Amino acid sequence: MPDPGVLNLDRALQLLRQTGQELPQGLPGSGAWLQSLVDKLCDLSSRDALTGLANRRTFESALNREIDRVARSGEPALLLYLDIDHFKRVNDSHGHSCGDAVIKAVAQAIGESVRPMDLAARIGGEEFAIILPNCPPAFGQTVAERVRLRIESRAIDVGPSQRLGVTVSIGGAFAPQWVRSSASLWAERADLQLYRAKSEGRNRTCLEPTPVSLVSAEEKGLLFGSSPSGDIA
Ligand SMILES: Nc1nc2c(ncn2[C@@H]2O[C@H](COP(=O)(O)OP(=O)(O)OP(=O)(O)O)[C@@H](O)[C@H]2O)c(=O)[nH]1
């Protein structure tokens, strides 16, 4: 019978070890140590185990927060859905572990293509999503294409002397500004565009058409953090 007055943290610590996380520092059982343990468990439960990106649960709560924020602030926000093209062929021809290596490499390329304020998530087997707060409609296509091209140009190591290339299809939609909407409607609209990208031939970006406003060079610099050419450092 476990003693109700004593915390049994063996399973929590075992989970951290199994998943290669650092154990909490400091005096075991102290307030700071327990807080660190809780933080690490929260972090673990918010991430996808294979890629380290946000998982579906984290994505869904972030999407709900973002649509609420856009309705109140009127700031533009873009949702992108990405799906690896013909991924079944990768698994069928090279095996599941090679498929996993491809998923990891795509996740890494996505992580490298976005700003710290953006949220990149793995929401299904070979499906990813990115929430881009404060992304003006005039830049939507540029941002999405930057992600697509980074993935397309990557040679993925899948064995001692084997490299693979994959492409992704991307669909995107902006959240309606100043309007109460729902996360699921926003997601549906992005998904519809992903479907369009797949049906129009794959390895492309389709965004829902939105009125494009004029954007100054200064705003462009703020978004891309560097030159107006659109490259991110
Ligand atoms: N290796 C690996 N494969 C996965 C994982 N999750 C899902 N899959 C596989 O991903 C494949 C998805 O295939 P489909 O949905 O048919 O789509 P596709 O082949 O990518 O084709 P399109 O999306 O139409 O371009 C299936 O073969 C799944 O078994 C995973 O975590 N690891």
PDBQT file of the ligand as one rigid body, heavy atoms in Angstrom, charges set to zero:
ROOT
HETATM    1  N1  LIG A 301       7.786   5.927 -40.921  1.00  0.00    +0.000 N 
HETATM    2  C1  LIG A 301       6.604   6.399 -40.507  1.00  0.00    +0.000 A 
HETATM    3  N2  LIG A 301       5.537   6.343 -41.334  1.00  0.00    +0.000 NA
HETATM    4  C2  LIG A 301       4.357   6.859 -40.918  1.00  0.00    +0.000 A 
HETATM    5  C3  LIG A 301       4.226   7.420 -39.633  1.00  0.00    +0.000 A 
HETATM    6  N3  LIG A 301       2.939   7.839 -39.517  1.00  0.00    +0.000 NA
HETATM    7  C4  LIG A 301       2.294   7.558 -40.671  1.00  0.00    +0.000 A 
HETATM    8  N4  LIG A 301       3.147   6.952 -41.541  1.00  0.00    +0.000 N 
HETATM    9  C5  LIG A 301       2.874   6.484 -42.907  1.00  0.00    +0.000 C 
HETATM   10  O1  LIG A 301       2.645   7.611 -43.755  1.00  0.00    +0.000 OA
HETATM   11  C6  LIG A 301       2.010   7.151 -44.952  1.00  0.00    +0.000 C 
HETATM   12  C7  LIG A 301       1.015   8.199 -45.404  1.00  0.00    +0.000 C 
HETATM   13  O2  LIG A 301       0.584   7.834 -46.649  1.00  0.00    +0.000 OA
HETATM   14  P1  LIG A 301      -0.653   8.471 -47.389  1.00  0.00    +0.000 P 
HETATM   15  O3  LIG A 301      -1.557   9.158 -46.408  1.00  0.00    +0.000 OA
HETATM   16  O4  LIG A 301      -1.243   7.413 -48.261  1.00  0.00    +0.000 OA
HETATM   17  O5  LIG A 301      -0.090   9.635 -48.248  1.00  0.00    +0.000 OA
HETATM   18  P2  LIG A 301       1.223   9.801 -49.144  1.00  0.00    +0.000 P 
HETATM   19  O6  LIG A 301       1.824   8.520 -49.586  1.00  0.00    +0.000 OA
HETATM   20  O7  LIG A 301       2.122  10.714 -48.369  1.00  0.00    +0.000 OA
HETATM   21  O8  LIG A 301       0.658  10.523 -50.418  1.00  0.00    +0.000 OA
HETATM   22  P3  LIG A 301       0.151  12.002 -50.597  1.00  0.00    +0.000 P 
HETATM   23  O9  LIG A 301      -0.080  12.620 -49.223  1.00  0.00    +0.000 OA
HETATM   24  O10 LIG A 301      -1.120  11.852 -51.349  1.00  0.00    +0.000 OA
HETATM   25  O11 LIG A 301       1.210  12.737 -51.371  1.00  0.00    +0.000 OA
HETATM   26  C8  LIG A 301       1.393   5.788 -44.603  1.00  0.00    +0.000 C 
HETATM   27  O12 LIG A 301       2.125   4.794 -45.278  1.00  0.00    +0.000 OA
HETATM   28  C9  LIG A 301       1.632   5.652 -43.095  1.00  0.00    +0.000 C 
HETATM   29  O13 LIG A 301       1.865   4.317 -42.704  1.00  0.00    +0.000 OA
HETATM   30  C10 LIG A 301       5.375   7.437 -38.761  1.00  0.00    +0.000 A 
HETATM   31  O14 LIG A 301       5.362   7.931 -37.628  1.00  0.00    +0.000 OA
HETATM   32  N5  LIG A 301       6.535   6.930 -39.252  1.00  0.00    +0.000 N 
ENDROOT
TORSDOF 0
